[in-house]
Amino acid sequence: MSQAEITTTASEVVYRNRWMTVREDRILRANGQPGLYGVVEKPDFTVIAAVERGQIYLVEQYRYPVQGRYWELPQGSHEDGGLTPQELAAAELREETGLVAGSLQPVGHLFVAVGYSTQGYNIFFATDLVQHAPAREPEESDLIVRAFPIDEVAQMIIDGVIKDATAVATFGLLKLKGLI
């Protein structure tokens, strides 16, 4: 039996709200060195790549933490839980864009930042899209939805117009899997 690389010796929640918990863990490394980790616990979210006729839908909204408006893929979480990742993807796509997907294919799961957070995200590829009215939450009232040619989105990533790491990683995974 092998020894764990890191053993947690103490853990304390230092901050909590309805969206996240921050804890401070005292640890002991396998070499005997003590340490400290700050860990952000957040529920997983979903990201949806809605693609139709060579175009992919992006949303733009103001993001307070970085004080700017940025293009990204539709995405979201549900702090209450209770939905499967696929149900959450369908709900977020409809809520933000008004789109309903006839096909919602799971693509993969990635982590946001493995060095400090437990949060990951499930990626879905949405096709056979039908437009309905969006059902946005009040925080999304400034949201803009637009379909872009896939090649234009690739150039937006190269040019640094799209800065959301989740959108960039999802786009890359979709390319690698031959979906776009």
NORWOVEN-V371980 format. One line per field, one symbol per residue. phi: phi as a letter, one per 30 degrees, with the letter a starting at -180 (. if undefined). psi: psi as a letter, one per 30 degrees, with the letter a starting at -180 (. if undefined). Layout:
BEGIN
phi = ???
psi = ???
END
This chain:
BEGIN
phi = .cdddbcdcabbdcaabdcabcbccdbbdedjddabbcbccbddbcbbccbbhibbdbbbadceechacbdadealbbddiicdedddddddddddcidccdbbcdclbbcdaddbbddbbccbccbhdbdbddbddedcdcdccacbeedddedddedidccdddddddeddddddidb
psi = klkkekkkflkkkfkkafflkkljkkljlfgfklakkkkjkkllllkkjjkkhgkkklkklkjeeghlkkkllkllljffafkleeeeeeeeeeeefgkkkfkjkkeaklkejfffkfkakkkkjkahkkkakliklefgfgkkkkkkkeeeeeeeeefgejfjeeeeeeeeeeeeggf.
END
